[in-house]
Amino acid sequence: MADEYLIDDKAWAAIEPLLPKVYAGARRKDDRRIISGIVHVLRSGCRWKDCPPAYGPYTTVYNRFNRWSGRGRWQAIFDTLAGSVPNDTRSIDSTSIKVQRSAAGGEGGAKKQKVGRSRGGRTTKIHGIADSEGRLFRFSLTPGNVADITAGYELAAQLPSNGCLIGDMGYDATKLRVDLALRGTATVIPTNPTHKHQWYINRETYKTRNLIERVWCRMKDYRRIATRYDKLARNFASSVALVAVIIWWTD
């Protein structure tokens, strides 16, 4: 393993207590080695069958990822770690992900698997909220042709009732502003210049919106996030959750 990626001791100490302790079937292979293999595939963008043998049989690496994805394990780990740190300033935005041809044909059709057609071809959007430290702590997937504000309502509804939410003009909707204000959350969102009523915006606070832009840059350092190869939306969402855990939530 000297030349391969291995989850470090500090990160493993955060992840290991959240892994399932009760399971059916044969004794599980070394969890740390297998999950390190999964992260290697997500980072390098290689096919599962090309995962280095140092991590164990590639079928074991893929099956662990796929089965735990189906059971919501990766999302649960992300939710537990990301939900453990209080914060009151958040930034919201989305990023478009090119869908590779191998991701076509998922069960239930493109809409169910969060694939849409836009000017860039077939795309999936990751909608996310970053905290004041620039860490992704909420996200969702939609087809690439879905407007930001549509997913924004759902994400904003998951926020604690305090602090403020920073967003670009794509989130300029009176309903969103009012809903958040009624829950005690301020909005720092510029108003479309064509609107008659111009909402006040704290320009100094708005400058910190770049935190969410940095989130997408770091996420896309992982090749399987920068391009979607998964047919199933649940598996792509699991990739996003696991990468976010490794980047931010195991420090």
PyMOL commands that set and color helices and strands:
alter all, ss='L'
color gray80, all
select helices_A, chain A and resi 9-18+31-44+48-50+53-55+58-70+73-82+101-103+148-157+169-171+174-182+203-219+223-226+233-248
alter helices_A, ss='H'
color red, helices_A
select strands_A, chain A and resi 89-99+116-118+121-130+136-143+164-166+186-188+227-228
alter strands_A, ss='S'
color yellow, strands_A
deselect
rebuild
show_as cartoon
